Amino acid sequence: MCDAVEINSGLVRYLRENFNGVRVQCGDFMEWQPVQYYSRIIMNPPFSHGQDIRHILRAFSLLRPGGVLVAVCLNGPRQQEKLLPFSDVREELPRGTFAYTDVPTMIIRLRA
């Protein structure tokens, strides 16, 4: 079983209809109160106004010891300053990887 938290109700409906074995919560990840810690977290947080940093740091706090978090985020100076010290893997993605954007992005891995 896996948990997903999504604020967009249309995406929540899609996830519930298409992914068996996933408990989908409709709400704000920053307000969500999980009942457990996780050994693995994969996330694609919102990027604007440093939200990616805040979401990733919160998710990191939800990892069990030895847990792993993989996230997509902006590849900017704030992200590099706040997240890369905790990251053991960083992969830059090509510009335009995400539709309708031309922002630099990366995938990072953090270990608890």
N, C-alpha and C positions, 0 to 999 in steps of 0.2 A: 504494500500500500504506500501511496505517496500523497503528499499534501501540496496543493497549489493555492496561492493567494493572488487574486486579480481584482482590480478595482473596476474594470470596464465590464458592465453587465452583459454586453453582447459577446465578449470573449469568454465570460464565465459560462454562458449558455453553450457556446461552441465546445469548450473544454468538457463540460458535463455530457454532451451528446456524443463526443468522439473519443474520449479517453476513459476506458474502464479501469477501475482500480486506482482512480485518483479522487481524493477528497478535495473538492474545489470550494474555497471560501471566497465569497464576494465581499471585498472590503479593502481598506487601506492597510498595506503591509506594515506600515509604521505604527499602527494601532492594534494590529492583530496580536492576540495572546495565545501562543501555542501551548499545548499541554505536555510537550516533550522537547528534548534536545535532539538534534539531527546528526547523523554521521556523514551525510552528503547533502549539499545544497547547490542547485543550479539556478541561476537567475539572470534576468534581463531587466534591470531596473530602469525607471525613467531617468533621462540624462539631464534635463534642464535644471538650472540653478543649483547645481551640486547635489541633486537628489540621489544620483548614483552613488556618491560617496556615503551619504547617510544610510541609504538602504543596504549597501554592502557591509558597512561596519555593524549595523544592527543584525544582519544575517550572520555575520561572523560570531556575534555574541550568542547565537542560538546553536552553535556547533558543539557536539560532544568533544571531549579530549581526543585528539587524533583525527577529528573530522576534517573534511575537505569541502571548500566552497569554490565554485567556478562561476565567474560572472563576466558579462559583457559590460563595458563602461566606456566613457569618453577617454581618449588618450590625450589628456591635457596636463598642464603643469600642476593643477590642484590634485588631480587624480594620482599623478606620479608622486607627488609629495606625501599624500595621505595614505595611499594604498600600496604602492610598490614596496615600502619597507616590510610589509607583511606577506608579500607575494613571492612564491618560489618559481612561478612560471608566468611569463608575459608574452603574448603573441599579438603583434600589431595586425589589424585587419585593413584591407584596401579601402581607400576613401570611396564612399558611395556604397558600401556594403549594405546599408539600410536604405530602403526605398525613400526617395524624396529628401535625402540628407546628403550632405557632403562633409560631414564631420569626421575627424579622425577617431577611430575606436580601437579597442583592444580587448582581448580575453585575458583574464588573470585567474590564477589559482592561489588560494590561501589555505594554509593548513593550521588547524588549531593545536 
